[in-house]
Amino acid sequence: MKIIIVWPNAFKFGWLGSTQRYLMLERCLTDLGFEVILLAQAYENKKNQQLLELESRARIERTKYTNGGHVDSAIGNIKKILLKLIMPKKFNRCISYGWAKKAKMILDVGEYKNISCVWSISGGYLDAPVLGGAISEKLNIPHVLELHDPIVSVDIHGNDEVQEKIFKECLTSSKRIIVNTESYAEHLISKYKLGLNSVSCIPQAYSGNTNYKKHNKTNFDGTKINVSYVGSLTGGRSLKFLTKLDKFLLEKVTLSLAGSGVGFNELITIIEEHELPLCFNYYGKISKDEADELISKSDVSIIIQPTENSLEVPGKLFSILSLGKPVLALIDPNSETASILRRSRLGYIIDINSDSSSFIENFVIRLFNDLVEHKINPDFNYISSFSEQTFRKSVAELVKNHVN
């Protein structure tokens, strides 16, 4: 038995949540007895992508086209830039499903035999749903549509009527729709008038068991809090709020940073120019194992989620929760991420739109006091609902009911 997975930007973004979720899904499907064929775009970061491919069990087939349906060459990149400048709306549509249009023309899907299902994974664009739907129709097999993120220019960041129409067709023709947040499931059912039982929510998950017993002994000595942030600092994500804290609080913080984005340089510049007493280490881009180690050694982790991303939940959140350590979260307090943090009893939630220094200081002081007084009491019964074991059970049940 074989399953075709359409994941256009496979391994492009390193060890982000999408990569970890894909590998978890792939392991589950192969353990159920399926051979996985992964269809993806051409390499854009070949060395790193090939390194991550070593973790995969799939037969990986890549087209010569990258996102937008362009060839990754000087001429192809120039065409992309010109299209973006001259016809921005057409450019956005091209980026969203241009690769799928090209792939449909060059793929001979008739050569695939004994295919039980096509499973498309969308990272915010229409490439995967469009190509997955075409393969499903050609081979007369079920199409499972997994939406890792809301579709750009449809459900977030604008409203393109052409893309919305295509997306609705993809939704209604799919055998099953999978999302990773309840809020996005509710949004899809309401906006697109879908059946209540047509959408399954299978949340992101952490690998293995909860790591609380292994890592609950932190370096916290009652005087210094080791705070970590791993991720990007772009698109409304910033740590500048830390620089507004009173100096006596800054002296109690050691900050460990890793990731990329202009926000890191901004933060470091402010700290150095104002000679703030904030001890920090910036490690730049690091591997998954290095990121896991950095987070496990910290007392507190920071999560930042802009309001426009409130239909999503950061993938790294669940690995952090499995450690049983508190999370300082700059998010929409009405988002699903906030709800998960409250139920886990690990969340110290700050409204990301708040600019009140005293409000933020109060949260940091409360967090510091709770660490000193050993008041951190995670709900591991709830946290375990995001384990890999739970994820595998959900996938197995879905396969049993909706895959040939």
Disulfide bonds with the S-S distance in Angstrom:
none
